[in-house]
Amino acid sequence: MAQILHELTSFLDGLPEPRIVMDADYRIVAANAAYLREFGGNRPVAGRTCYEVSHRFSVPCDQAGESCPLKQSLKSGAPQRVLHLHHTPRGDEHVAVETMPIRDEAGRVKYFVETLRVVRQASGRAAAQGLVGRSPAFLGMLEKVLRVANSDAAVLLLGETGTGKELVAHAIHEASAREGGPFVAVDCAGMTETLFESELFGYERGAFTGATHRKQGLVEAAGGGTLFLDEIGELPLSLQVKLLRLLETGTYRRVGGLDWLPADFRLITATHRDLREMVRAERFRKDLYFRINTFPIHTPSLNERSGDIPLLAASLLERVDRKPGRKFTAAALDWLAARRYPGNIRELRNLIERASLLADGDAIDVPHLSEMAEDDTAEGADGAFRVDRLMGLGELENRYLDWAHRRSGGDVSILADALEVSRRTLYRKLRGIR
């Protein structure tokens, strides 16, 4: 087995992707140069546990509320893939982890090779663009994004308005083999039949009054890339038929044209509506629903990922503030975390942009946020936990945990210490309210 380990280590060292070899006790026995550069800070990691290097945990991932690919791989005897938030020399980063078991001559699993890939489509730190988050709900969504990205499967994004569905669609496109192609977004709301056909399929010169030249349609413009149909639930039934024909045949015809042209795009659609209910009410075609719903992804509301609010607030401030380098006060972050956001991230962005215009100094404080805020949806305008009625102890605990989680900024270690429970217990309880 020592010879196998030596050969395996020599082989991995020549690979460009970060990889490590571990034993069943989570000990790193070898790491290639790419791993040491990307995750080890060019310092030796052999002999240390993977969970200590990657997470700074004192126990394995599965005992700290994370999924552990090594344990899953040991149990199944097959490769396992998970998405983790790892500590790196650059800060916390989302990392796709794949663990593969290595067997000895007798067929027993002796080692594990772990391959790590930094997810560049999302950030676990404040970022000036792209997806930002680190909450369980956000990580669950991001893991689905990465699993479907490299296929050509149709993706349906489901979630409330303002949850960033177009950003998610962009992330799928950027993580796919079609990354080098165009990303074309179409808003289906308010589409008339004439506009739909001319915009999507284009038209020939002379097709109608005013058509003085041939126009390229958006289907053609998306060739080799991704076509994103936003708010597809708003598309009238008459237009759903035309879209279904395009998807079923993979061909289209320009308005006024005679030739059928091939279409080459990856389809992503999005809606805030309940399409299943619309199908039952015969307001959305069943055949089209199943055609676009190959891989549904739920985009969580801001209330489902409230632990991300401080991180999102810092990111949004960086994006909208004309005075670079300003920060929120601790009280301002507490105030933002205590609110409810019916408009989700879009509402949070508007609130922060207004505050940035009202603030003259180097910090944004509660008065800048509250001066033009709409109805205060916090459980207490001062950030205090309050209840307005008698309720069951189970509901009371859930509401308190939700409030406390937001107050802690999503830091489970701090919250577990404050509540005098183990992190494992706290993770289990938080999963029960998400």
URPEWO-V91451 format. One record per backbone hydrogen bond with DSSP energy under -1.0 kcal/mol. CO is the residue of the C=O (numbers start at 1). NH is the residue of the N-H. If there is no record, write none. Layout:
co | nh
CO | NH
CO | NH
This chain:
co | nh
1 | 5
2 | 6
3 | 7
4 | 8
5 | 9
6 | 10
7 | 11
8 | 12
9 | 13
11 | 14
12 | 15
18 | 116
19 | 32
20 | 114
21 | 29
21 | 30
22 | 112
23 | 26
26 | 50
27 | 23
28 | 47
30 | 21
32 | 36
33 | 37
34 | 38
35 | 39
35 | 40
36 | 42
40 | 43
45 | 48
48 | 28
49 | 53
50 | 54
51 | 55
51 | 57
54 | 87
60 | 63
61 | 64
61 | 66
68 | 72
69 | 73
70 | 74
71 | 75
72 | 76
73 | 77
80 | 99
82 | 97
84 | 95
86 | 93
88 | 91
93 | 86
94 | 119
95 | 84
96 | 117
97 | 82
98 | 115
99 | 80
100 | 113
102 | 110
102 | 111
104 | 107
108 | 104
111 | 102
112 | 22
113 | 100
114 | 20
115 | 98
117 | 96
121 | 131
123 | 133
131 | 123
135 | 139
136 | 140
137 | 141
138 | 142
139 | 143
140 | 144
141 | 145
142 | 146
143 | 147
144 | 148
145 | 149
148 | 151
154 | 295
155 | 269
156 | 297
157 | 271
158 | 299
160 | 163
162 | 345
164 | 168
165 | 169
166 | 170
167 | 171
168 | 172
169 | 173
170 | 174
171 | 175
173 | 176
176 | 179
178 | 181
182 | 226
184 | 228
186 | 230
188 | 191
192 | 196
193 | 197
194 | 198
195 | 199
196 | 200
197 | 201
199 | 218
200 | 219
202 | 255
203 | 215
204 | 207
208 | 211
210 | 212
211 | 206
215 | 203
217 | 221
218 | 222
220 | 223
222 | 225
225 | 266
226 | 184
227 | 268
228 | 186
229 | 270
230 | 188
231 | 234
232 | 235
236 | 240
237 | 241
239 | 243
240 | 244
241 | 245
242 | 246
243 | 247
244 | 248
245 | 249
246 | 250
250 | 263
252 | 261
254 | 257
255 | 204
261 | 252
264 | 224
266 | 227
267 | 155
268 | 229
269 | 157
270 | 232
271 | 159
273 | 275
274 | 278
275 | 279
276 | 280
277 | 281
278 | 283
278 | 284
279 | 282
285 | 289
286 | 290
287 | 291
288 | 292
289 | 293
295 | 156
297 | 158
305 | 308
306 | 309
308 | 312
309 | 313
310 | 314
311 | 315
312 | 316
313 | 317
314 | 318
315 | 319
316 | 320
317 | 321
323 | 326
327 | 364
329 | 333
330 | 334
331 | 335
332 | 336
333 | 337
334 | 338
336 | 339
338 | 379
341 | 344
344 | 348
345 | 349
346 | 350
347 | 351
348 | 352
349 | 353
350 | 354
351 | 355
352 | 356
353 | 357
354 | 358
355 | 359
362 | 327
364 | 329
365 | 369
366 | 370
367 | 371
380 | 383
392 | 396
393 | 397
394 | 398
395 | 399
396 | 400
397 | 401
398 | 402
399 | 403
400 | 404
401 | 405
402 | 406
403 | 407
404 | 408
405 | 410
406 | 409
411 | 415
412 | 416
413 | 417
414 | 418
415 | 419
416 | 421
422 | 426
423 | 427
424 | 428
425 | 429
426 | 430
427 | 431
428 | 432
430 | 433
